Amino acid sequence: MDKRGVLRALGAATLAGTAALALTACNKNDKPRFQGVDVTGAEYARDIPLADVNGQRRSLKDFSGKVVAVFFGYTQCPDVCPTTLQELVEVKQQLGPQGDRLQAVFVSLDPERDTPAVLKAYLANFDDSFVGLHGTPEEIAAVAKDFKIFFKKVPGKTEGTYTLDHSAGTYLYDPQGRLRVYERYGAGPQVLAQDVKALLG
């Protein structure tokens, strides 16, 4: 092989190596490693067709460009719900300038007590940007089923009172509205923040 042939071969090898590195980097960005459970491609938890506290019907499409964290609960929940919502507040703080690109959505499982006014006041204790959703018992049951959420009314000690047993995980959607991660309750704000950053890219 003459000198020109050698140079051409070296140039081709360099280009191939550069392309391979670029492809590797691209793949790493396309498939980040999550701290939570990777549920990319799941056929459930497809949308949140419920009304917000202002009566507007909402959809995941409304939050395009943001990472959406969907959590189910009720305003009189003694521990799980306020803990999760406070963790989401902390995640927003950890994200700094990108905090506005995290949208928390709280779906009430308690249509009997969680009126729009109650939901609005409750979420204001955490962050004014958090969206509260509610609906009829039938609507909530349908959405909860699609998200594989378990919930059950548990009678209280006095007549007419009750609590709710319910699933306590958080679903994370990427900025394109695709379900990507299921975060188990108790993972903590550090884990949530890492996965939100990974989804933001």
N, C-alpha and C positions, 0 to 999 in steps of 0.2 A: 504494500500500500504506500502511495507517495505521500509527501508532506501535507498536501491539500486534503487528501482522503482522511488522513489522521485527524486533522483539524475539524473536518466535517463530522467525523464520528464522535469526537470529543464534544463538539457543540450539540449534537443530537442527544448525547448522554446527559449533558447538563440540563437541556430543556426537559427531558423526560424526568429527571430527578426533581426539578423545580415543580413540574406538573404534579408529580406524585406527592410532594410535600403540600402543595396547595389543596389537593384532593383530600389528604389526610386531615388538614386543618378544617376543611369544609365539613367533613364527616363528623369531626368532633363538635363543631358548632351545631350541626343538624341533630345530633343525638347526645345531648348533655347527660351526664350522670346525675341522677337525682338522689337526694337524701331520703325522700319519701318513696312511696310505691309508684313505679312507672306504669301508668295505665294508658299510654299512648295507643290509639286505635280502638279503644273500647267502644262498644255499641250501645252503651247506656249513658245516663246523665247528659242528654242531648240538648236540653234547653230549659229555661225557667219562665214559662208562660204564665206569670202571675202579675198582679197589680202592685205598684209601689204605694207609698204612703200618700201620694197625690192623686191616686186613681189611674195612673198611666200604666198600660200593659207593657211589660218589659221583656226583653230577649237578650241573649248573649251578644247579639249583633250590636246592641246599643253601646257596648263597651269595647268595640274594635280598637286595637292598638294598645290595649292594656292587658295586664295579667289579672284575671278575675278569680277571686277566692270565694267559693260558695259554701256556706255553712248553714245547717238546719238546727233550730232550737226554739226557745220560747223566752219571753221577757222575764218570767218569774223563776227561771232556772237558777238554782242556788249557787252553782259553781262552774260547771262545764262551759256554759255559754259566755258568762262574763270573762272567764279565763281566756277562752279562744279569741274573743273580740279584743281584749287587751293585748294579746300577743300580736294580733294584726296591726294594732296601733304601733306597737314597738317595731314591727317589721317595716312599716312606712317610714318610721324615724331612721332606721338603719339604712334604708335605701337613699336617704338624702334627697338630692334633686330629682331622683327618679321615683320618689315616693308617690307622686301624683299618677304614676302609671300602674299602681296597684289599686284595684277596685274590689272592696269587700262587699259581698251580698249576703244578707242574713234572711233566711226563709223561715217564717214563723210556722210552727206546727200546732199552734194554739189559736184557731180562729175565734173561739169563744171569748177569749180575754184580750188577745192582741189586736186591738183596733188600730187603724192607721195612726190615730193620735198617740196611742200608747207606744207603738213601734217607733214613731218619730222621736218622741221624748227619750225613749230608752237608748236609741242609737246615738243621740246627741251627747250622751254621757261619755261616749268613746271617740267618735269622729263624725263631723257633720257630712263628710263625703260618703259614709257607709249607706248603702241602699237596703231598705227593709221591704220585703215582699210578703204579701198575704193573699188569701183567697177563701173560697168556700171550702167546707170540709172535703167535698168531692174533688175539687181542684188540687188541694194540698195533698190528698191521698194519691192522686194520679202522678203528681210530680215526685213525691217521695218514693213511690214505687219505681219510677224510671231511674231514680238515683240510688236505688237499693237501700233506702233509709228505713230503718225500723223505728216505730214510735208507738207508745201505748200509754193510755191514761191510767194513772194509779190513784185510787181514792185516798184522800187525806184523813187525818184523825177526826176532823169535825165534818159534819154534813155539808155537802156542796163544795168542799175544797178538794184539790187534786194536784198532783205533779205529773210530769211526763217522763217516762223512760224513753230515751232516743239514742240513735247512732250519733257519734260525736266526732267524726272525721271532717276534714276540709278538702274540697275539690279545687284543684288549680287548673285554669285554662290559659293557654298561651295567647299572645296578642292577636292571633288569627281566629280565636274562638274555639280551638280544639282542646278537648280534655287531655291533660298530660300527666297529672300527678294526684295521688290520693295521700293526704297527710293524716297520719293517725293522731288522735287526741293525745296531748302531752309531749309531742315532739319538741316543742319549744320554739321561741321566735328565731333563734339562730338557724335552725334547720329550715324553717319556713323562708327566711330571708335568702338563704343560699339557693333554694329552689326557685324562688321568684327571680333572683338575679340571673340564674341560668336560663329561665324562660325569656327574660328581657334581652338576653344576648350580650 
